[in-house]
Amino acid sequence: MFPKNQIKTYVIGSEFLNAKILESGNIQEIRSGINRINTYVSNNLEPSVANLFIRVDGKYSRMIGIDSPAKVIFTNDDINNYVVYKGSFEGVSYHIIFSIIENALLFDVRLSEAKGKIVEVFYGLDVSISNIYAISNNEAYVSQYIDHKAYLDDDGYTLCSRQNQGDSLYLETSTLSKNVSYDIDGFQFFGKDYKFTNLPVSLSKPKLDSEIYQYEFAYHAIQSEKVDLEEAKRIVFYSYYSDKHPEAISKPLYKDQVKELYKKVENRKYIFEEDKYSSLDLKISYLDYLNGKDLDEEEVKDLFPNRCLEERIDGILASFFLDNKAHVVLNYKEKYLERPSGNIIYSQNKFNDVTYDFENVMASTGYIFGLFNSQVVCGNTSFNKLLSNLRNPLNVQKISGQRIFIKTSDKYKLLCMPSVFIMGINYLKWIYKLEDDTLEIKSYVSYETSKVELEFKSLKGIKYDLIITNHLVMGEREHESLIHIEKEELVTKVLFDKDSMTYNKYPDLYFKIGINQEYELSDDRVFYVDNKSRDENLLTFSLNSNSFKLFIGSSFTDSKHLEFEKEITNYLAKAKKFVNGFNIEGVKELESLNYLVYWYYHDAMCHYLTPHGLEQYSGAAWGTRDVCQGPAELFLSMHKFGSAKNIILDVYKHQYIENGNFPQWFMFDKFYNIQDLSSHGDVIVWPAMLLAKYLEATDDFAILDEKVPYTSREGIKYTETYSIKDHLIKEIDTIEANFINGTKLSCYGGGDWDDTLQPANSDHKKEMVSGWTTCLTYEAFKKLSLSLSEVDSKLSIRLSKLASGIEEDYNKLVFKDGVPAGFIHFRNEGIEYILHPSDKASGIKYRLLPLTRGIISEMFDYDQAIRCAKIIDDNLMFPDGVRLMSDAVKYNGGIKTYFNRAETAANFGREIGLQYCHANVRYLEAMHKLGLSCHFYDGLKKINPIIVTDVVKNALPRQRNSYFSSSDGCFNTRYDAIANFNKLKTGEVGVKGGWRVYSSGPGIYLNALITNFLGIKEEAKQVIMDPLIPSYLGDFSLNYQINDKDVLIHYHLNQTKKKLLINGKEIKYKDATNHYRSGGFVFDKSLIKDSTVIDVYLENELINKEIKGCLDFFLGESGENGLTLDKIFATSKRYRCSTAGVGFELAAMVVAASRNLISQDEARK
């Protein structure tokens, strides 16, 4: 059966542009050198995504390849080679001649006479026009950067698409006959219901949408006019490819050329002897599916009696949570989701605060529609891959990963959409309610060992013929490496080829799959009538059973099966220990946090241990910036100081000895030599920032003497070891060397945190300054200076002087007219302010990042901070959170002026859509600094996926147990977004969730929740409690651990006096330092014993001080008779974002009501 990696294909076209056709007639791929025109590489077992469809009398069928009535013949003539399809559907016979002439793909559809038949033909082509490596890394990302235009003339529509990244590849699609409508994205053509039906939704509509939708599944679909087959007719579709289109799309370019090219082939022979045609016959089809039946609410109650946090869509139950933190999704909800419900489960290999074992972490991804395991990896998530990953969110291709076929009514069917789908933090469960049975399928992992277990059970004990399919990769990409199979009794070994990258680094690593009963091992031959393999890398297990257990392990694990209840209980217990037993009681509104903590722990540890996500499935690396934030802040907030230290040591090992800088990202296992040698201007600051936070929390100054190597850029090898202090000094030297001449402001370099704003002009790297990076550098230097003051006064003084210089130059050069610029550009004629009220070129007045980081870093004085908070409130606050900029970046068809991605992405999502959840968490930190509890809590809720659709009224349904990296406005195009951007602010436009799981966001959110909202910060010798909780929430309690001791914390709000009790006794404390407001409590850590009860009494300054002060202010300023409503609200608005902000507003209401300027009811509202 194995090894194999080459599938037989027939090639048509030229070296410049060619297509590979499979034996089945499927179009495998269309290539031009290293670039691929289509997106998805096809196989022989399911229809190619690129296809033609015929519709007759309301019925429709594919016209070529698998699942079509067509046979195929491969032939040659004196012009070029081509392929001919011959088929018949609903009494209509047809031939299709597919040929490639120079730059043109031509599909010449010949319809035979069929009196009384009215026929329509649809052409569909998945579009990437990008290099094959970019596509296989992430199809959705590639699609986001394709600019689409549609033009209408007398013959119908012409679709034009330009790839805005890379070489500006171009594709133009239309007909030489008449057409009437189009789709431009696969979500339009196939629709969300395709996950249930396998039927493209557009084929059931009279016409295609004929609307540009810039999303993540670029797809050219053209519908012909209706043709009456009173006589034979011809319909010709074409796609014209150009490998260079530097300008933006302005009109169709190539139809006349295509007409001339078509003349060369329009009379070529297309009728051949019947015996020369062939077809590939399947006995089992991926399109024959079995879905679970819907559950009614009574059945749900019986299965899940203890539900909480229910979600209803249009009044119908859609999802809820269970006591064990699991999230339950009913299949009904999936009809509303573009992003399918799914989860990554992974082992942690006995992870603790001292040791870790990245190289043997096993992970698997499962999805609701019967993808039971996919992207199964051991260690490196790119190279150590057993099973393939899902490449299309609508399940259009079903060969990926591990699936199960079940034989019912003498026919094998693929298990697809279940009745209900359950996601636990280490398990997935599918329940299929059938006509006369119920199936339960579980996939789960162990906390301790590198193993995934799959269980299948018929609750009625019915035995079924089953086929388990496993689409193997054994490398980075499908069909790149040879695969070797060995079977020993009930265990099948899957081995890497000796020429593979993985074998080179891990020669002892292999995978093994074991089943607890006899099975027949085979490959893809089980699908074909002739029982011959077509060399698809498909490993199949056939068995007859009513239940089985299957494990996937590695060469480093035993061959024992796991036990579900044991592993679930153990994993949850370990998670509970990590989150310090977090549990809030007393306020129903806070209930979701008890669940969110576990799920964000899950996502944050995934980011750390096995870097990849649901949409961003390629990874396997740490971003220097990212790992110094998400995982590191998670560990510091949860008091896992050893793990934070490990990150510091690992990151400094990757510092370059030649220039003191760090890679943008790096792999951290035996593939450590794979890294990005360049980096953005802020990246070098983050290791110093993390070191500063670590020293602040631990007083572990011995870390400065620990030795780790540098990395040499020559050959990417480790050097001899040097102390962390030596590394730090080199880092500071490099930062100082990259100051703009005559200033203490770092040059922009390759960008800053917002990846979309990478400079388009390389000269700008040395001429621009980021208003955010500068604040970050100031903060890192200031923190380090304070931490080092007693152990290294010389270095401390140096850092202090640098911080003072940065602050001085920032206020002199960056902070203009009371507003920090997003960027400044040092030009010969003077400083240009970018993303600032004086910026006339972009028209964008405000950028969030310098506004929040200036407050967090305490670079701003009090008045500056208040003004900046007000700017955010007035200009950047939207119903779903704060946005990165006050307006959308201009878009001109992908042409760059200042910034790379911001001006080239055609999709208005992720960072381009401007609501990035990571930045929202940093906004929360700024609000904590200022003491704005309502602002903080409001923001905390808006990026909580469990309650977001309850809190944000224009939020569309999305998965509730998963971190979303962004909140994306539902705009079809960038132009639509720019024209209607204000509708996001009014809530007239819906918002949907962006990419999931893989982000530093979950870690920093938990840090904000623990250290800012609940105010718990554990340091080496002391505990700081500085909570920021809105008084209207009411009193509540928190079960938690401090100093590894169980504590019960009672939060008492609206108190007349601030005080702290431990075990009922009031204790003395120091005030926590805060630049802008009075701080919380600081007390000795030794006071925390087992089962300690802490009572935190929070004084309500609003009631006890501020309202009286505000009333005095208003009355004193205006006197008895001079007060007007306008004056009250003008004044209150001016102070709205101060610590006394709400007090001013409330006082304004009180005074206005007392003077009868507004009614009492209005004041209460």
Summary of the structure (lengths in Angstrom):
residues: 1165
radius of gyration: 31.4
end to end distance: 73.7
largest distance: 103.8
contacts: 4262
relative contact order: 0.07
helix: 29%
strand: 30%
